[in-house]
Amino acid sequence: MQFPEKFQERMQQMLGDEEYAEFLKSYDLPFHNGLRINTWKTKPQELLQRMGVDLKQVPWNETGFYLENKKQFSKHPYYQGGLYYIQEASAMLPAKLVNAQPGEKILDMCAAPGGKSTAIGAALKGEGLLISNDISKSRAKALLRNLEGFGIINSIVVSEYPEKLSRYFPEFFDKVLIDAPCSGEGMFHKEPSMTESWLRMGPEEYHKLQMEILTYGAKMVRPGGKLIYSTCTFSPEEDEGSIAWFLQEHPDFHLVEVDDDKDLCGCHCIDHGHPEWADGNPELTKTRRLWPHHLEGEGHFAAVLCRDADSEPMGGKVTLASVPKLPAEMESFFQFLETEGIHYPFDKKRLLVQNGYVQYIPEGMPELKGLHIMRSGWFLGELKKKRFEPSGAFARGLTPDVCDKVIAYPGDSEEVVRYLKCETLQVDPNLKNGWYLICVDEFALGWGKVSNGTLKNKYPSGWRLV
């Protein structure tokens, strides 16, 4: 493939003639597709066994595996059901380094289309708070779709500028992930057209943007919390250079050593950063680089920074959201739960109704008024005239063990494919009329409404399998 001349000259200078030749050869090899399994719903080996496949694990992520036939996996009912996310292998590194733990408050600042947020959300296991932001409203819609499809119930999806977020959430998060906008040199293999974008807006412009985003991100990290920075580019200016600048400007942050055995599943093929490509600060060796000629993956850079626990407070306070009294119309929601036999342990203090839409907000949700919110919590459905209409997101957050009325189709059945295509199905005429949770095996897909042996399909049209 053809690279910009300026890019070639810089890469050759960085790597030297011999290694640069190996770097170029890597682009003659096939692109490394991968999938990452949703551990909020299943275990990796159990799912692969169900599918009857034996996939090679991504060395630095125990939930990631390499794919040879992307189309085969993108059409499978398990994919439609949010049991895995198709993602290039090296792109799995940033969320892995976040090391999300249940109960933590985490911000994914540049989150679309959702690869990182779905991984973080799965690791939180429904506990704590995930705020996923993307400045582009159209990209934030795709982000929302992926989070809901994964069954993540404790996320808030926002579309705002970093500066505004920093005013709302001073020193609030345990961890902030910035997978920063960059020149995308690590994407050249997957999308050769990215070279044209590189020529229009190169590393210098992105470095300026990264400094701005890092500044606002730092303001939202609590003392003792972590800031994880990553790019999908090789440019030293955007990688070691951005971190070197950040450390100079923020002396209350320090780089954290990434342990190959503890943090990267024993993988020793990820290189260390190069201080000589920035200001010479030896601490920059704690940053990490993925090179396509050293491993099965594309280009990536990552750094983990920790804010000193004894940092001086920056000022500002986060106010928790207040939930208004539930309207009388919510009786139809509770009636739905009782009639259809849904036994999820809802805390009424976390049920929020806005314009007829019912949401279950995460515990400890901050005040969001004034932000452009795509979704604040688990979207359960809509209150209509004397009835409640459940959402697809509600179904995805449930499991069959909390529902009395379930129809489960095998993963290899014709019926499950027809359901995913939003077709009407015939069912056992002895089934009671009413709403049913429709599953592929024991994994929730969506809703269906039975009437005299006919299943009226309630799968969201926007999720339809085509």
Secondary structure, DSSP 8 states (H G I E B T S, - for coil): ----HHHHHHHHHHH-HHHHHHHHHGGGS---EEEEE-TTT--HHHHHHHHT----B-TT-TTEEEES-HHHHHSSHHHHTTSEEE--GGGGHHHHHH---TT-EEEETT-TTSHHHHHHHHHHTT-SEEEEE-S-HHHHHHHHHHHHHTT--SEEEE---HHHHHHHSTT-EEEEEEE-----GGGTTT-TTHHHHHHHS-HHHHHHHHHHHHHHHHHTEEEEEEEEEEES---TTTTHHHHHHHHHH-TTEEE----HHHHSTT---SEE--GGGTT--GGGGGSEEE-TTTSSS--EEEEEEEE-TT---------B-------GGGHHHHHHHHHHTB-----GGGEEEETTEEEE--TT-B--TTS-EEEESEEEEEEETTEEEE-HHHHHT--GGGBS-EEEE-TT-HHHHHHHTT--EE--TTS-SEEEEEEETTEEEEEEEEETTEEEE-S-GGG---
